[in-house]
């Protein structure tokens, strides 16, 4: 399975300390037979069940291991190892490792690597039936599913302890098929041209001062990255950013609302979708002096309302184009968001509660409500913006195709 640039698609296979760890070798072999590049990571307990050399022989690459890097090894391997991969699979996944992922525990190279990767996650549990059905384990699984993780199995059968019940690692063929299906579905935006705006606008009031907002651009960049991974051709139109724009994505700078309108307008007719995640200022100054304004006791600034980008594009939109906007609200957020959706004739709106300091502007996490023009609503829990981006694109993909979800994830309902 190749990407559009001809490179093989890559999967991170994480092997944890279960008696079923030996089956991971068969999973790796079958995925390689499907044309995938497989990069293996092993916990220290996994190495007690199967040797890293087995996976190195199968994949032709070194195994990423749990301990601290040895002399000569990549010191930032927990960051660099997953770069270039499209998916992470934990198989087998123990109760302990599932608990780590659910509760943000990053106490070794493997859990740290997964947390830093931001990759879509598939998990194939393997454990005793009573462990699998323990309330704590069930809660951890629910938490991960709410964040977008997909669980494969377990199945019912003979367990290593001699019991018969639920907890057996899912059949290798079923795991392999689910991985292939997910990778194919993750290309559900293939061939689509998508404009994504990100960051905040800045309206100058003199050559050194401006009116702006607290948008970091992290949400828009996460959406742009995820859309590219799913096969879209993305143009990122960026205002002021607190993070560097991603490499390999066409990026156009547009610091003021007027410049952003110009850049969006120039590309809109050829786009399949517009995702307006940028925080565009509502006003600009009527007059910007050519020189810096010195200190004065008073400075009266006349503000003029900016043209609304979404409203102008919605008047131009053709059948099949999808417009998704964002709303930053502090109270009655769903009511205000719905009103904005209808007033600006959008297909979909993503509502942020900006009264909270733990999410939204500047944060790496968010919690949103999505409402579509069809009246469908999806509320998320607090999660990483990379996971939020996938949920937003799931809803967008459904609107673009006009049918049911094409990504296998929960959608707007």
HELIX and SHEET records of a PDB file:
HELIX    1   1 UNK A   19  UNK A   22  5                                   4    
HELIX    2   2 UNK A   23  UNK A   33  1                                  11    
HELIX    3   3 UNK A   46  UNK A   48  5                                   3    
HELIX    4   4 UNK A   52  UNK A   59  1                                   8    
HELIX    5   5 UNK A   77  UNK A   80  1                                   4    
HELIX    6   6 UNK A   95  UNK A  103  1                                   9    
HELIX    7   7 UNK A  109  UNK A  117  1                                   9    
HELIX    8   8 UNK A  129  UNK A  132  1                                   4    
HELIX    9   9 UNK A  135  UNK A  146  1                                  12    
HELIX   10  10 UNK A  172  UNK A  185  1                                  14    
HELIX   11  11 UNK A  218  UNK A  229  1                                  12    
HELIX   12  12 UNK A  257  UNK A  268  1                                  12    
HELIX   13  13 UNK A  309  UNK A  316  1                                   8    
HELIX   14  14 UNK A  333  UNK A  343  1                                  11    
HELIX   15  15 UNK A  385  UNK A  401  1                                  17    
SHEET    1   A 6 UNK A  64  UNK A  65  0                                        
SHEET    2   A 6 UNK A  37  UNK A  42  1                                        
SHEET    3   A 6 UNK A  10  UNK A  15  1                                        
SHEET    4   A 6 UNK A  87  UNK A  93  1                                        
SHEET    5   A 6 UNK A 120  UNK A 125  1                                        
SHEET    6   A 6 UNK A 150  UNK A 151  1                                        
SHEET    1   B 2 UNK A 155  UNK A 158  0                                        
SHEET    2   B 2 UNK A 164  UNK A 168 -1                                        
SHEET    1   C 8 UNK A 250  UNK A 253  0                                        
SHEET    2   C 8 UNK A 233  UNK A 238  1                                        
SHEET    3   C 8 UNK A 193  UNK A 198  1                                        
SHEET    4   C 8 UNK A 273  UNK A 276  1                                        
SHEET    5   C 8 UNK A 322  UNK A 329  1                                        
SHEET    6   C 8 UNK A 348  UNK A 353  1                                        
SHEET    7   C 8 UNK A 368  UNK A 372 -1                                        
SHEET    8   C 8 UNK A 377  UNK A 379 -1                                        
SHEET    1   D 2 UNK A 203  UNK A 204  0                                        
SHEET    2   D 2 UNK A 210  UNK A 211 -1                                        
SHEET    1   E 2 UNK A 283  UNK A 285  0                                        
SHEET    2   E 2 UNK A 303  UNK A 305 -1                                        
SHEET    1   F 2 UNK A 365  UNK A 366  0                                        
SHEET    2   F 2 UNK A 383  UNK A 384 -1                                        
END                                                                             
